[in-house]
Amino acid sequence: MSTLEEWTSQACRELGVDAAALDVNLVLDLARDVAHHVVRPAAPLTAYLLGVAVGRGQQPAAASAAVRRLALAWPDAGAGSG
């Protein structure tokens, strides 16, 4: 088991989240796009916002796709500063 898998398993257990319901790659892809096209500190914030949106009933894939589109269209994409 990788460190990421072990961390995910432990964190899910600690938070009472069903690890089988997670789409790790969806979250990591979203964080990567935001970090590279907006600014790095926005990546964890955006992952948190995705979790809030999903907790309020949005579908993970649709919510992630919407925010990824926003990130990829962000002005000065790729600057990654600030």
N, C-alpha and C positions, 0 to 999 in steps of 0.2 A: 504494500500500500504506500502510495506517495505521501509526502508531507501535506500536500494540498488536500488529498482525500482524507487523511487522518484528521487534519484541522477541521474540514467540513463536517465530518462525522461527529467529532467532539463538540463543535460549536452548535450543530443542530440538536444534539442531545441536551446541551446546556440550555438552549432556547426553546426546547419542546417543538422543534420543527421536524417534519418528516423529510429526511434526506432524499428519499426516493422521489419526492415531488419537485426536487430542484433541477434546474437546467444550468449547470455550472458554466458550460461554454457560452450560453446566452449572456450571462452576467459578465464573464470575462471579455467577450467580444465587445460588449457595450462599454465597459471600462476602458478597454484599449483604444477604441475610437474616440472617446471623450478625452482621454489623456493625450492622445496624439494630435487631435484636431481642435481642441479647445484649450485646456490647461490641465496639467497633471492633478492638482488638488480637486478638480471638478469630478474626477473619476470615482472616488469613494462616495462623494456626496450624491452623484448621479445614481450609483448603485443603491444607496439608501433610498433615494426618491423612487426608484423602480420598485423597491420593496414596499414602500408606503402605497404606491399606486396599485400594486397587486393585492395588497392587504385590503384595499378599498374596492376590490372587485374587477380591476382591469386584467385582461389576459396578458401574461408575461411576454409572449412573443410580439403581440401588437404594441404593447407599451414600449418594449425595447426597440422595436423597429422605428417607432415614431421619434424616439430620442436619438437613435443612431442617425436618422436622416437629418435631424437638427444639428447634430455634431458635425456631420460631414459637410453641411452647408454653412458652417460657422465662418464668419469673416476672418481673414488671416489664418485660415486652416493650416495647421501644421506648425504654427508659431510656438505653441506649447509653453508660453511664458506668462507670468503674471500671477 
